[in-house]
Amino acid sequence: MKISVASDGPMVAEHFGHCEGFTVYTVEGKNVEKKEFVQNPGHKPGLLPNLLHDTGVEVVIAGGMGQGAVDIFCSYDIRVITGADGKADDAVAAYLQGKLQSSGPVCHEHAHEGECGH
């Protein structure tokens, strides 16, 4: 399984579309076998969900995410977890232990200064 975390450095990004990039974890069972960083190529509607789908991601973790991205991920049967914060590694560990549930808002408006208008 592959899990992608919208990341700003080692931390979970507040907003999926405006993150520095995506830390992609390849997981076997409950163990992380590989971790790689994919630079965010830009925030254009539909681009990022399709990019992550093409890399084989099955779970996406972020602080917040727009409804359009959520809808695209859902169309691919990719699980979306919002409301995460802290270190990306810790978020993945919590997810693998069944302790990370989606609790964050889905963003309906964007304030493009890096803040999400929840």
Secondary structure by P-SEA (a helix, b strand, c coil): cbbbbbccccbbbccccccccccccccccccccbbbbbcccccccaaaaaaaaaacccbbbcccccaaaaaaaaaacbbbbccccccaaaaaaaaaaccccccccccccccccccccc
